Amino acid sequence: MSLFNVYPLFEVTPVRAKDAFIYDDKGKEYLDLYGGHAVISIGHSHPEYVKNISEQVAKIGFYSNSIQNPIQSELAKKLTHLSNCKDYELFLCNSGAEANENALKLASFHNKKKKIIAFKNSFHGRTSAAVAATDNAKIIAPINAQQEVEILELGDLINLEKALSKNDVCAVIIECIQGVGGLDESTSNFYEGIDKLCKKYNTCFIADEVQSGFGRTGDFFAFQKYNITPDIISIAKGMGNGFPVGGILIHPNIKASFGLLGTTFGGNHLASIACLTVLNVLEKDSLMDNAKYISKYFIDQANEVHQIKNIKGRGLMLGLEFDFPIAQLRKKLIYDYQIFTGSAKNQNLLRILPPLTIKKEHINQFFNALNSALNDLNY
């Protein structure tokens, strides 16, 4: 049996990894500045992470959510402390797409409406409602397209209020820094305006923090730069450092009831201990402070590269925009300089999403390689 061929693959076979480095089956070392789509937050194979998961699986790895799981409660307490999202409640699932799917479903349960508002260049996942709220027609199947979704321009409060005034919108969902779309971010006035309009029209405000959450921007959540209070916050990627885990934080104005949401694997013992370990390491090693510190150093170095036309993002969720497509540059960095980077819907944007443990010497290695690769390609 062959694999269903839906991924274009680089000719690299990782067999082990340590902190910011990946090693392939030939023993070659690669600097990881992409973290597998921003998943690796505390570094590959962090010793505390390996120890805690190993010890947990030796005791109990899984049982369903029909029993007591104290690790979940400890996780919720730690998450409240680090995120400062007091009074929110936690529901755990398995992925970012599932987190957004549950967020949209819960919003519709709450206000009994069914239309969704999302924004141009958004990406919220590949499941039913989440993919319908994603601005990419190529990945929306006919069965998904039956969802009622309106895609607005980022920053457009006028048409947002027009849409909300019809009183049929269950949720407005937005990434405060877009990920796959290309690291675009709007203004304080826009995000705070969404918050006010959602409250005015009894619509749930969903902050999609799947990629930007868990300290990646230097704040615990990207939305915390603004004076807003989302009704639901979706999380995944960096929260498990590679272990599949997702979740939503739910404001107390949305009430729980038995059977409202459910999951078989979500919040299992291994997922919970993985996430709890990530939180403990984030705090103990001051990784959010490191994200801010390294971000400033990275941006200073980027400003010295004349081919870079724009620097986007915050913290260690960054994008370098050129005036040419970066596909060849990205391949050059992987194959000739052994550095992983990422792409975006914006074909001129190189995405940088390293582990939050990244150091200045790694940034120096990248910019030395970038300058050499740009010269090699005559850019």
C-alpha positions in Angstrom: 0.0 0.0 0.0 1.3 3.4 -0.9 0.6 6.7 1.0 -2.1 9.0 -0.3 -0.1 11.6 -2.1 -1.2 14.9 -0.8 2.1 16.3 0.5 5.0 17.7 -1.6 8.0 16.3 0.2 11.5 17.5 0.7 14.2 14.9 0.3 15.1 15.0 4.0 14.5 12.1 6.5 14.8 13.3 10.1 15.5 10.5 12.6 16.3 12.5 15.7 16.2 16.0 17.0 17.6 18.1 19.9 16.5 21.6 20.9 16.8 23.7 17.7 18.5 21.0 15.5 17.2 18.1 13.4 19.4 15.2 12.3 18.7 13.1 9.2 19.3 9.5 8.4 22.7 10.4 6.9 23.8 12.2 10.1 23.5 15.6 8.6 22.5 18.5 11.0 19.8 21.0 10.2 18.9 24.2 12.0 15.1 24.2 12.6 13.7 27.7 12.2 10.2 26.4 11.4 9.4 24.0 14.2 7.1 21.8 12.1 4.5 24.6 11.6 5.2 26.4 14.9 4.6 23.2 16.9 8.0 22.9 18.6 7.9 25.5 21.4 10.3 24.3 24.1 12.8 22.6 21.8 13.0 19.1 20.3 13.4 16.3 22.9 13.5 18.6 25.9 14.8 16.4 28.8 12.0 17.4 31.1 9.4 16.7 28.4 10.9 13.3 27.5 11.1 12.3 31.2 7.6 13.3 32.0 6.0 11.6 29.0 8.0 8.5 29.6 7.1 8.2 33.2 3.4 8.9 32.5 3.1 6.3 29.7 4.7 3.7 32.1 1.8 4.4 34.6 -1.2 5.1 32.4 -1.3 6.6 28.9 -5.0 6.8 28.2 -8.4 6.5 29.5 -11.6 8.2 28.4 -13.0 11.4 29.8 -15.6 9.4 31.8 -13.1 9.2 34.7 -11.2 11.7 36.9 -8.0 12.9 35.4 -6.2 15.2 37.9 -3.5 16.2 35.4 -6.2 18.0 33.4 -7.2 20.0 36.4 -3.5 20.8 37.2 -3.1 21.9 33.5 -6.1 24.2 33.7 -4.7 25.8 36.8 -1.3 26.4 35.3 -2.8 27.7 32.1 -4.8 30.2 34.0 -1.7 31.4 35.9 0.5 31.8 32.8 -2.2 33.2 30.4 -3.9 35.4 32.9 -7.2 34.3 31.4 -9.0 34.2 34.7 -12.5 32.6 35.0 -12.2 30.9 31.5 -12.9 27.2 31.4 -10.9 24.6 29.4 -12.0 22.0 26.9 -9.3 19.8 25.5 -9.3 18.1 22.1 -6.7 16.9 19.6 -5.8 19.6 17.0 -6.1 23.2 15.9 -8.8 22.3 13.4 -10.8 20.4 16.0 -10.3 23.4 18.4 -11.8 25.8 15.9 -14.6 23.3 15.0 -15.6 23.1 18.6 -15.3 26.8 19.0 -17.7 27.5 16.1 -20.1 24.7 17.2 -20.1 26.1 20.8 -20.8 29.6 19.6 -23.8 28.4 17.6 -25.1 26.4 20.5 -24.7 29.5 22.7 -26.6 32.1 20.6 -28.6 29.8 18.3 -27.3 31.4 15.2 -25.4 29.8 12.3 -23.5 32.2 10.1 -19.7 32.7 10.4 -17.7 35.8 9.7 -14.0 35.3 8.9 -11.4 37.4 7.1 -9.3 37.4 3.9 -6.2 35.2 4.0 -7.5 33.4 7.1 -6.6 29.8 7.9 -8.6 28.0 10.6 -8.2 24.3 9.7 -9.4 21.6 7.3 -12.5 20.2 9.1 -16.1 21.1 8.2 -16.9 24.6 9.5 -13.2 25.5 10.1 -12.2 25.0 6.5 -15.3 26.9 5.3 -14.1 29.8 7.4 -10.6 29.5 5.7 -9.9 31.8 2.7 -8.8 29.1 0.3 -11.4 27.8 -2.2 -9.0 25.0 -3.3 -9.3 23.1 0.0 -13.1 23.7 0.5 -15.1 20.7 -0.7 -18.8 21.0 -1.8 -19.9 19.4 1.5 -18.0 22.2 3.4 -19.3 25.0 1.2 -22.9 24.5 2.6 -21.7 26.4 5.7 -22.8 30.0 5.8 -19.6 32.0 5.8 -18.8 35.6 4.8 -15.2 36.5 4.2 -14.4 40.2 4.8 -11.3 42.3 4.3 -9.0 42.5 7.3 -9.7 45.8 8.9 -13.2 46.3 7.6 -15.4 47.3 10.5 -18.1 48.9 8.4 -19.1 45.8 6.5 -18.6 43.8 9.7 -21.3 45.8 11.4 -23.6 45.5 8.4 -23.3 41.7 8.5 -23.8 41.5 12.3 -26.8 43.8 12.3 -28.7 41.1 10.4 -28.6 39.1 13.7 -27.8 35.7 12.1 -24.0 35.5 12.8 -23.0 33.1 15.5 -19.3 33.9 15.5 -16.6 36.2 14.2 -13.3 34.2 14.1 -9.9 35.8 13.5 -6.2 35.3 13.9 -4.8 38.4 15.5 -1.6 37.6 13.5 -2.4 35.5 10.4 -0.3 32.4 10.0 -0.6 30.6 6.7 -2.0 33.8 5.2 1.3 35.6 5.6 1.7 37.3 9.0 -0.6 40.2 8.4 -2.0 42.1 11.4 -4.5 44.9 11.6 -4.9 47.8 14.0 -5.9 48.1 17.7 -9.0 49.9 16.5 -10.0 47.0 14.3 -9.6 44.2 16.9 -11.2 46.3 19.7 -14.0 47.2 17.3 -14.7 43.5 16.6 -14.9 43.0 20.4 -17.4 45.8 20.8 -19.5 44.9 17.8 -19.7 41.2 18.9 -20.9 42.2 22.3 -23.5 44.6 20.8 -25.0 42.0 18.5 -24.8 38.9 20.7 -22.1 37.3 18.5 -19.2 35.2 19.9 -15.8 36.6 19.3 -13.3 33.7 18.6 -9.6 34.4 18.9 -7.8 31.7 16.9 -4.5 31.4 18.8 -3.6 28.0 17.3 -0.3 29.2 15.9 0.3 32.4 17.8 -0.5 31.1 21.3 1.6 29.7 24.1 4.2 32.5 24.1 5.1 32.5 20.5 4.6 36.3 20.1 6.3 37.2 23.4 2.9 37.5 25.0 1.1 34.4 26.0 -1.6 35.1 23.4 -1.4 37.5 20.4 -4.7 39.1 21.3 -3.3 40.3 24.6 -1.7 43.2 22.8 -5.2 44.7 22.6 -7.9 45.6 25.0 -10.3 42.7 24.0 -12.0 39.8 25.8 -12.7 36.9 23.4 -15.6 34.6 24.2 -13.6 31.6 23.0 -9.8 31.2 22.5 -8.6 28.2 20.3 -5.2 26.7 21.0 -3.1 23.8 19.7 0.3 23.6 17.9 2.9 24.8 20.5 0.9 23.6 23.5 2.1 20.0 23.1 5.6 20.5 21.7 4.8 17.7 19.1 2.3 15.7 21.0 -1.2 16.1 19.3 -3.3 18.3 21.6 -5.7 21.2 21.1 -8.3 23.0 23.1 -10.5 26.0 23.6 -10.7 28.4 26.5 -14.3 29.4 27.1 -15.5 32.6 28.8 -17.9 32.1 31.7 -20.8 33.8 29.8 -21.0 30.5 27.9 -22.5 27.7 30.1 -21.6 24.0 30.0 -24.0 21.1 30.0 -23.4 17.4 29.7 -22.9 16.2 26.2 -22.5 19.7 24.7 -19.0 18.8 23.5 -17.1 15.6 23.5 -13.9 13.8 22.5 -12.4 10.3 22.8 -8.7 11.2 22.9 -8.7 14.9 23.9 -7.1 15.6 27.2 -5.8 12.1 27.7 -3.0 11.5 30.3 -0.2 11.8 27.8 -1.6 14.9 26.1 -2.2 16.6 29.5 1.3 15.9 30.8 2.9 17.1 27.5 1.0 20.3 27.7 1.6 20.8 31.5 5.4 20.2 30.9 5.4 22.9 28.1 3.8 25.4 30.5 6.3 24.6 33.3 9.3 24.9 30.9 7.9 28.2 29.4 7.7 29.7 32.9 10.9 28.2 34.4 13.1 29.1 31.4 11.5 32.5 30.7 10.9 31.6 27.1 8.4 34.4 26.5 11.1 36.9 27.5 13.5 35.0 25.2 11.0 35.3 22.3 11.0 39.1 22.7 14.7 39.3 23.1 15.6 37.2 20.1 12.9 38.8 18.0 14.5 42.2 18.4 17.9 40.8 17.5 16.4 39.0 14.5 14.7 42.1 13.2 17.9 44.1 13.6 19.8 41.6 11.5 17.0 41.4 8.9 17.1 45.2 8.5 20.7 44.8 7.2 19.6 42.6 4.3 18.6 44.9 1.4 16.7 42.2 -0.5 14.2 42.0 2.4 11.3 44.4 1.6 9.2 43.9 4.7 9.4 42.3 8.1 6.1 41.0 9.5 4.9 39.5 12.8 5.9 39.6 16.5 8.0 37.6 18.8 9.1 34.4 17.1 6.2 34.4 14.7 8.0 36.3 11.9 7.9 36.7 8.1 10.5 38.0 5.7 8.9 39.5 2.6 10.9 39.7 -0.7 9.9 41.0 -4.1 10.3 37.6 -5.6 8.8 34.1 -4.9 10.8 32.4 -2.1 10.4 28.8 -3.3 13.9 28.5 -4.7 15.4 30.3 -1.8 13.7 28.0 0.7 15.0 24.9 -1.2 18.5 26.4 -1.3 18.4 27.0 2.5 17.3 23.4 3.2 19.6 21.5 0.7 22.7 23.7 0.6 22.7 25.3 4.1 20.7 22.8 6.1 18.2 25.3 7.5 14.4 24.7 7.7 12.1 27.7 7.1 8.5 28.0 6.1 6.3 29.3 3.3 2.9 31.1 3.2 0.0 31.8 1.0 1.9 35.0 0.2 4.5 33.4 -2.2 7.1 36.1 -1.5 7.1 35.5 2.3 9.6 33.3 4.2 8.1 32.2 7.5 10.3 31.9 10.6 8.8 29.9 13.5 11.7 28.5 15.6 11.6 26.9 19.0 11.3 29.5 21.7 14.6 28.3 23.0 16.4 29.7 20.0 19.6 31.7 20.6 21.5 34.5 19.0 24.1 32.2 17.5 21.4 30.4 15.6 20.1 33.7 14.2 23.6 34.5 13.1 23.9 31.1 11.4 20.6 31.8 9.6 21.6 35.3 8.3 25.0 34.1 7.2 23.3 31.4 5.2 20.5 33.7 3.9 23.0 36.2 2.5 25.1 33.5 0.9 21.9 31.8 -0.6 20.7 35.2 -2.0 24.1 35.7 -3.6 24.1 32.1 -5.0 20.7 32.8 -6.6 21.7 36.3 -7.9 18.9 38.0 -6.0 
